[in-house]
């Protein structure tokens, strides 16, 4: 399937306007009515025409792999690596529409698997970069990585809202945001927390070594991810 097919209007109407955390304007679609069949079964000529149009726009596994996922993959790359305030030159409407079409065409399971693998690979790279950071930059770089990831989730989760609602919540009984937070916990936070907390405690007793905002951001983020592990670190934010 070519790109033109992806740009074609579905008739679902993407009219609600949303902002991501960098204030990029993008359109979000209303949920498709649950009582509307994908293929009309009655209605004579109009139904036949609708069915034919639907069949012409079938997304095969090869279409998904060669056209749809590469577009999603590229957009996710940009969202994961953006800095606060960056303008991301991607079409949020197109990505949102792309996810919606893949869900309607029964590619949710593969799309979820690809998304989780993509973000896992990214986070493993983040963790490796942190390990080679010098001690005086370690805290600040962890803070940047944490903030960058949390910021990316503010765009990624809404873009995959249909997959979350009609696959993750319905079939897996989970939530996309929670799954993505768990990835950061497993691949970054848990691997570095034993090194990070002693440095935070040391920095607390050394004036001007770490800014209060950086200290507060890290402690808040860690406590959100693993409150049972970071209960001690939370006290740092109160100092």
Beta strands, then each sheet from edge to edge (+ up, - down):
strand 1: 16-19
strand 2: 25-28
sheet 1: 1+ 2-
end
